[in-house]
């Protein structure tokens, strides 16, 4: 074989290889580009699924909060009404207390007292139907969440910081304080004395 023929064969081989590479190039590039697009679409799909899950969780939280708000509104809707009725209960209790010890006035006072006691009993039963409870903490430890201390007095027979007497009863509506009980609290024996002249 001559050198020219050898060269021609080499040139033809290089041309065939170049043509083959040129022919495969666009297909390989298209395949690689298709794979990257698939990966991008999968990433977008995953992100969209995450956003959908977050939105669903947020909607459940909103629904739960709204349900709690509605329950609270139902539970405490009577609070203003109850506050308006508390002075009526106080007045009836004072009327019953004021007739105590007036036995000398006779039947008239006894019948008035009986009527007032019945009215007060009716009112308290109505309160109970709507989960309104009375707070009358005499002898119990002072609780700042439910009691309002009007004063502190020395009380030798009582434990320090216990309620010695109730000035005005408190009330709860479904466990929430509508009005704290106004109380007098036993002073600890070692409490500092306040200078009355100051």
Secondary structure, DSSP 8 states (H G I E B T S, - for coil): --HHHHHHHHHHHHHHHHHHHHHHHHHHHHHHHHHHHHHHHHHHHHHHHHHHHHHHHHHHHHHHHHHHHHHHHHHHTTHHHHHHHHHHHHHHHHHHHHHTT-GGG-HHHHHHHHHHHHHHHHHHHHHHHTTEEEE--TTSB--TTTEEEEEEEE-TTS-TTBEEEEEE-EEEETTEEEE-EEEEEEE-TT-----TT-
